[in-house]
Amino acid sequence: MPADGRRKRRLVLLALLCWACTLESNENKPVVSVTAPRLLDELCNTGAYTLTGAAVRTAGLTHDSCGFELGPGPGDVAFELAVSGGGPLNTTKISGLIVDLDADGPTNARWVPLLVLDASSSVTGEPARTVTVGTSDRRIGLVDLEVWSETQNEPTGCSVARHRAR
């Protein structure tokens, strides 16, 4: 009967291992990151933007922050942002805090998803996203940017292989 006892122990061990594989682990949970407020200030401080047409750099919502005024007329501000990750398991969303500029000052503040073009950094060759904010018919202000990224780790599995004697 010693062989029967070993077999039962192996079956119990196998059941325990299979059960352990079903437990939720942190390594398969997505990792979400969001940039800190005032990302636009960092980009302004390093000169990481390009202006065209009716676009000018101005103060942001506070006297010590950076912002951009676009319009009236065609105008764009473009940024090249380094991003991490990539591939099918990485999602990145970039939004701009936009305000309408009229005679009463900035109004209607809202986060707007921005069109993003994938590229490689001209400086480092690392993955980058080029973000362009523009207008043609009204005055708007760009007062901040936010980058939201979610990376899903490769799913890991659990397997139990029988050890074979040689």
N, C-alpha and C positions, 0 to 999 in steps of 0.2 A: 503494500500500500504506500510506501514512500514515494513512488512515482506518481500516484494519484494525488498526493498532497502537494507535490511540486507543481503538478498541472493546475490545480486549483489556485495556488499562489500566483502562477503566471497569468491565469485568467483574471484574477482580481487586479493584478498589476496592470494588465492590458486595459481593463475597464477604467481604472484610475487614470491612466495616461490619456485615454480617449476623453474622459470627462474633463481633464485639465485642459485639453485642446479647445474645448468649447467655452472656456472662461474668457471673458472679454479682457483684452490687454490694452494698455495705453499705446503700444507701438503701432496699432492699426487705426487709432483715432486721428482725424485730421488735425493739423497744426495751423492755427489761424493767427495771422499777425496784421496789425493795423499801424500805420505810421503815426507818430506823435503829432499833436496839433502844431501848426506853424511850419509845416514842411516847405511851404512857399518861401518863408524867410530864409531857410537854409539854401534853397536854390538861388535866391537873389544874392545872398552873401557870397556865393561862389561864382556868380555870373553864369549860371548854367541855364541860360534861356536865350532865345533869339526873337527879336521883334521885327515885324514887317507891317507896312502900311500904317493905318491909323491906330497904332498900339503904342502906349507909353507906360513906363514904370512910374508908379505913384506910391503914396503911403497906403497902407491897408486899412483895416477897420480901426486900428489904433495908430497913434503918431509914430510908434517905434516898430511898426510892422511893414511888410512889403505887400504891394498889390499891383495890379495892372488895370489900366483903363483901355477899353477897346471901342472904336467907333466914335461918332457915326462915320460910316464909310467902311470899306474893307480894311480889316486889321487882324493880325494874328500874333499870338505869343506861343512859342514852342519850347518844350522841355524834353531833355533826354534823361530818363529815369532808369537807374540800374535795378534789375529785378532778380530775385533768387528763384531757384527751382527751374521749372520749365517742363514741357512735355505734357502728356495727357493727364497726369495726376496733379497738376498745378493750375490753380485758377487765380487770376489777378484781375481786380477791378480798380479803376482809377476814376475818382470823382473830383469835380471842382466846385468850390463854394462860390456861386455866382450871385451878384446883386445887379438890379437894374439901377442905372444912374439917370436921375431926372432932376428937375429944378429943386425938388424937396430933399435931395441927397440920396444916399443908397437906400433902396427899398427891395422888398421881395427876395430876401436871402434864401437860397435853396441849394442843395447838393445836386449836381447834374452829372450823370455818367458821361465820361469823355471817350471819344474815339481814340483808339490806341493802335499804333502800328508797331509790329515786332521788328526789331533790328538788332544789330550788334554795336556796342559802344565803339565810337571812332577812336577812343583813347586806349581802352583796355581790351577790346574784342569780346568782352563779357556780354551775355544777353542784356538787352536794354529795350525800353519801350519809349517811343517818341509820342508825346502828347501835344496836341495842338488845340488851342482855344481861339476861336475867331468869331467875328460878326461882320455884317455888311450893312445893316439897316438901322441899328439903334446903338445906344451907349450902354455898355455893360462893364462891370468890374469883376475881376477875378481876385478873391481875397485869400484863398487857401486851396491846397490840394490834399487829397487823402488816397493812400494806396492800401487796399485791402487784399490780402493774399491768403489762400488756403492751399496747403500741400497735404495730399493724401499719401501716406507711405504705402509702398508696395505691400499688398496683402501677404501675410505669412501663413503658412499652413503647418499642420502638425502631422507627422507621419511616424509610424512605428514599424520598423523593419525587423524582421527576424534575423538574428545572428546565425550565420551558417558556419559550421565548423569545416575546416579544410582538410 
